[in-house]
Each structure stands twice: as C-alpha cells, then as structure tokens.
Amino acid sequence: MNAINIKPTTIELAPARTAQISTLTWRTNDDAFQRKLNIIVNNATAFQVTGADYDALGEWTDATIQGLILTRFGLELA
C-alpha cells in the first residue's frame, strides 16, 4: 500500500490511559539553552515547560515543581 495525501488533522491513536495514584514523585531534566524543562511524574507521565513559561519560572525550587504538577493534573495534597 502506498501512502496517500490527506488534509492534516488530529486523530486519537490510542485511548487515554489512567492510573490511580496516592503518592507523588518527580524528576526534572532542565535544558536552559533550549528553554525547556521536562518534568517526569511518578515515572509514568511527563510534560514540558517551554519558552516564555520556562522564562517565567525563574529560579525554580521543588515547591515550584510541586505546584506545577498539582495544577497540571488537578491534584490536592492529602
């Protein structure tokens, strides 16, 4: 089968995966030259803070990262 051209569109390739969590861990990978901060949460999911959002973080701390994660996933401290 040869590839055929279509109008670009976004489709769902796989159904959403969910997991129940009761603890929160993270690790970060900071690339200041690319203005990109990767945050890996519970070794299961990740997200990036880039560009102007990265610049707005300034000197970030663990409390900053914790706040980003809680906001991103709508979590509350126990």
ABEGO torsion letter per residue (X at the ends): XBBBBBBBBBBBABBBBBBBBABBBBBBBBBAAAGBBBBBBGGABBBBBBEAAAAAAEBBBAAAAAAAAAAAAGBBBX
